[in-house]
Amino acid sequence: MKKQISYLIISLLLTYSGTAFAQGMNNGYSTDITSDKMTYTGQDNTILFSGNVHVQRPDFELWSKELHVFLKSDENGGAQSDQQDNIDKIIAKRDVRIKSDGREGRSEVLTYHPDTGIARLEGNPMLIEDKNSVEGEIIILNMLNNTSEVLGGPEKRVRVIFQSEKEQE
């Protein structure tokens, strides 16, 4: 059982990355995940990191209060053993913040589906680069084709703030 848990954690570490999600995660980067607690639930094929979660990789950092990893099941109901394809989805919750290449994203919930390369930010989502920002009710990022969509709704319209070079100086 310990070997299976270790294998699942290693699989998670090899698969978890912002833009590297879309690249199949066989790039040799190391991933450091720290939290106050980690719980693996074999019956549900889930791993929960809770309390001051911090993910560090050379290409990005992520902070949240909780990080839920949902593993795909094999035909027998157990977790799949293939490292690249065993994660169904990843959900970061509560005070989510991600930084990469001078950009920052914030939300209450970030849901990522590795199979599609789609990340969805909800709960006051905002993307920030320098002094420019965009916010809305939902922000959808497609990491495979480097596109984004910001949706407004009844509670919050789309808002973009651009600072000219003169204003940034």
Number of C-alpha atoms within 10 A of each C-alpha: 7 7 8 12 15 11 15 24 16 13 20 22 19 21 25 24 25 20 17 20 22 19 15 18 20 12 10 7 16 13 20 12 18 16 18 12 12 16 11 16 11 15 9 14 19 21 21 19 23 20 15 16 21 21 20 17 17 11 14 19 19 22 23 26 18 24 29 19 22 21 24 20 16 12 8 7 12 14 22 18 16 13 19 17 16 21 26 16 18 22 20 26 22 16 16 24 22 19 19 16 8 9 14 18 21 24 24 17 22 26 18 26 18 25 15 12 20 21 21 20 26 20 18 15 23 22 21 17 15 11 12 14 17 17 23 23 20 22 25 19 18 18 20 15 10 10 10 14 12 21 15 15 10 6 7 13 14 14 14 14 11 13 12 10 8 6 8 10 6
